[in-house]
Amino acid sequence: MSTRLQVVMSEEELASLRQAATRADLTLSEWARRALRRERDSSSGPTPASRLRALDQALACDHPTGDIDKMLADIERGRDLR
């Protein structure tokens, strides 16, 4: 089943979108559907694969770190300064 979506915009913006669809050799409707899907997919947050890549990058770093007990004590001491 299909449902219509109405989007209000200026004539200039509509003309610009029509030109973009023509350049992509698509109808304006198909161009808009693809653009909406692309935005939906990109704004849904990180994917499991991108999270694993970020974790791999973080674990590959060889930065010096302090003793965990000392770091936690420093954090608590900092909270007491308020």
C-alpha positions, 0 to 999 in steps of 0.5 A: 500500500502506498501513502502520499507525503506532502511537503511544503516548500518554495517554488525555487526549492522545488525547482532545485530538487527537480534539477537534482533528480534530473541529474541523477536520472530519477523521478522527483519522487524516487529521488526524494524517497532515496534522500529520505531513506538515506537520512533515516539510515544515517541518523539512526545512530552508530551501527554495531560494525561502526562501534566495533571499529571505534573500539578497535581503534581505541584499543590500538592506542598505546597511551600511558595510563595511571593506576586505576585506584589512584585515578578513582581517588583523584576523581573523588577528591575533585568532587569534594572540591565543590 
